[in-house]
């Protein structure tokens, strides 16, 4: 059985690759934001989904089981809730370093 959860993909606004040092700093900011927002079971970690977002740092905020067993309409609501959570985290990071990064939210399989 697979787990699913919200992911935040962070890319540089200028289109260049994110350095390892930047990745570490971004991950720290995301961890701080998830703790401040009180997200459930939030333990952000680097997530690579087969090049889904090239040059982006993928961060799985958290994952849980049961998603795949939800009815379609409930799953859509869950997707929206996760996207909203991811956007809040992205906005928190952006407020610290405005305009440097772009943020894309997605539901992913862990």
C-alpha positions as CSV (number, residue, x, y, z in Angstrom):
1,X,0.0,0.0,0.0
2,X,1.3,3.4,-0.9
3,X,1.2,6.6,1.1
4,X,0.4,10.0,-0.4
5,X,1.0,13.5,0.7
6,X,1.6,17.2,-0.2
7,X,4.8,18.1,-1.9
8,X,6.3,21.5,-2.6
9,X,8.6,21.9,-5.6
10,X,10.9,24.9,-5.3
11,X,12.7,26.3,-8.3
12,X,14.7,29.4,-8.8
13,X,12.8,32.2,-10.5
14,X,15.9,32.8,-12.8
15,X,15.7,29.2,-14.0
16,X,19.1,28.2,-12.8
17,X,19.8,25.1,-10.7
18,X,19.6,25.2,-6.9
19,X,22.9,24.6,-5.3
20,X,23.4,22.1,-2.5
21,X,23.9,24.9,0.0
22,X,20.6,26.5,-1.2
23,X,18.8,23.2,-0.9
24,X,19.9,22.9,2.7
25,X,18.8,26.5,3.5
26,X,15.5,26.0,1.8
27,X,14.8,22.7,3.6
28,X,15.6,24.4,6.9
29,X,13.1,27.2,6.1
30,X,10.5,24.7,5.0
31,X,10.9,22.8,8.3
32,X,10.5,26.0,10.3
33,X,7.4,27.0,8.3
34,X,5.7,23.6,8.7
35,X,6.4,23.7,12.5
36,X,5.1,27.2,12.8
37,X,2.0,26.3,10.8
38,X,1.4,23.2,12.9
39,X,1.1,20.9,10.0
40,X,0.3,17.3,11.0
41,X,3.2,14.9,11.1
42,X,5.2,17.4,9.1
43,X,8.7,16.0,8.6
44,X,9.8,17.6,5.3
45,X,12.4,15.7,3.3
46,X,13.9,15.9,-0.1
47,X,11.7,14.2,-2.7
48,X,12.7,13.3,-6.3
49,X,9.9,12.0,-8.4
50,X,11.7,10.9,-11.6
51,X,12.3,14.4,-12.8
52,X,8.7,15.6,-12.4
53,X,10.0,19.2,-11.9
54,X,13.4,19.5,-13.5
55,X,15.9,21.8,-11.6
56,X,13.4,22.0,-8.7
57,X,13.9,20.9,-5.1
58,X,11.1,18.6,-4.3
59,X,10.1,18.5,-0.7
60,X,7.5,16.0,0.6
61,X,5.9,17.7,3.6
62,X,4.4,14.5,5.1
63,X,2.6,11.5,3.9
64,X,-0.2,9.3,5.1
65,X,-2.0,6.1,4.1
66,X,-5.7,5.9,3.2
67,X,-5.7,8.4,0.3
68,X,-6.0,5.8,-2.4
69,X,-9.1,4.3,-0.6
70,X,-11.0,7.6,-0.5
71,X,-13.9,8.3,-2.9
72,X,-12.9,10.5,-5.8
73,X,-14.8,13.6,-4.4
74,X,-13.1,13.2,-1.0
75,X,-9.7,12.8,-2.7
76,X,-10.3,16.0,-4.6
77,X,-11.0,17.8,-1.3
78,X,-7.8,16.3,0.1
79,X,-5.8,17.4,-2.9
80,X,-7.1,21.0,-2.4
81,X,-6.3,21.0,1.3
82,X,-2.8,19.7,0.6
83,X,-2.2,22.3,-2.1
84,X,-3.4,25.0,0.3
85,X,-0.9,23.8,3.0
86,X,1.9,23.7,0.4
87,X,1.1,27.2,-0.7
88,X,1.2,28.5,2.9
89,X,4.6,26.9,3.3
90,X,5.8,28.4,0.0
91,X,4.5,31.8,1.1
92,X,6.3,31.6,4.4
93,X,9.6,30.8,2.6
94,X,9.0,33.5,0.0
95,X,8.4,36.1,2.8
96,X,11.9,35.5,4.0
97,X,13.6,35.8,0.6
98,X,11.0,37.4,-1.7
99,X,11.0,36.7,-5.4
100,X,14.0,34.3,-5.5
101,X,12.1,31.1,-5.9
102,X,8.9,29.8,-7.5
103,X,6.7,27.2,-5.7
104,X,4.6,24.5,-7.2
105,X,2.3,22.3,-5.0
106,X,1.4,18.8,-5.9
107,X,0.0,15.6,-4.4
108,X,2.6,12.8,-4.7
109,X,3.0,9.2,-3.9
110,X,5.6,8.4,-1.3
